[in-house]
Amino acid sequence: MPLRIQPITRDEHLAFVSGRSSASHMQVPSWGEVKPDWRAESLGWFDGEQGGGREEHGGGRLVGAGLVLYRPLPKLKRYLAYLPEGPLIDWDAPDLCERWLAPMLAHLKRQGAFSVKMGPPVVARRWSPEAVKAAIADPAARRLREVEATSHEPGALEIAGRLRRAGWQQTEPGGEEAFAAGQPRYVCQVPFAGRSLDDIHGGLNQQWRRNIKKAEKAGVKVVRGGYEDLPAFYELYAETAERDRFIPRPLPYFQRMWTALTAEHPDRMRLYLAHHDGDTLAAATMLTVGDHVWYSYGASTSRRREVQPNNAMQWRMMTDAHELGAAVYDFRGITDTLEESNHLLGLLRFKVGAGGEAVEYLGEWDFPLNRLLHKALDLYMARR
């Protein structure tokens, strides 16, 4: 029997997220306020049992939740419905599509959605730091996806099969698009659960440990900042964008992000800055939901790189994440391209050097509710 799905309050959504050990920072209610070009809606999945929920929900127990972002098509009251890194449901359920996703699609269609995009928070494969290092050194290895994984999650293939049979289409970005488009399919994560800080420090490669010592000797000081320090972060971020050839988000985006996320929870977002001789050399944002901590946005200047501010800053962030009880420190997106010519390979080396394993998620999936409009959107995005 399909579950009942309907909008829930912000408090109900937040309470559901708080009851889970991990949820994406893009699946908390405040994330909707970060995206003013999208209309946000908190959805709840209810089972048929009585007594667990509130009367306005007709009884029943809240068993799933998701943040939906609606992006309107110009001049039409039709929307792309997007659940980034969500929803938070039972992905292992054998009746996943019929019981969980079918009522969601029906609700989104009633809201005027012509297409639905979601990112199941389901891990498919993992590569240890040693396996990634060996792959980078192998001239025959072109892509991480073609390299034998250290571990496989058997249930992930079954979930992908269920989605395909139900009409969902997996988006297949290639090359740098796999890094840049939507949410990253490949990420780098340092496991913290059950490990002491000494264990985590021991997992850093020799270069990392050397650079942390070098920064300490040079007198690099890493401090936590506040809202008033966002312009200093942004100055470095704009320089980073120019150097690394990406389009920067505007300063108001980060100010809105800080205001919305810290209002929801004081530790949801943190800002760190690395100083040396009165000069700010690096800065980064850190996000926390439950026991999952993300390094979100990083920025640095080309000045005085020899004092290694980035390593010092990351180690301070990892230390603080461990103190918060994190089970995982997430470096976010990595490229799966292993070719030396790729400018993102240095970033992969940096993240894996911190003891991070490469993790492949199921990626993002689309369901066209109106095939004509869905195709038109595909063509528009391809041209853009």
PyMOL commands that set and color helices and strands:
alter all, ss='L'
color gray80, all
select helices_A, chain A and resi 10-18+25-27+31-34+55-57+96-110+129-137+144-146+154-165+177-180+197-202+206-218+227-244+251-264+305-307+309-323+345-353+371-383
alter helices_A, ss='H'
color red, helices_A
select strands_A, chain A and resi 4-7+39-46+62-72+79-83+113-118+123-127+151-152+169-170+186-191+221-225+269-276+279-289+292-300+328-333+357-361+365-368
alter strands_A, ss='S'
color yellow, strands_A
deselect
rebuild
show_as cartoon
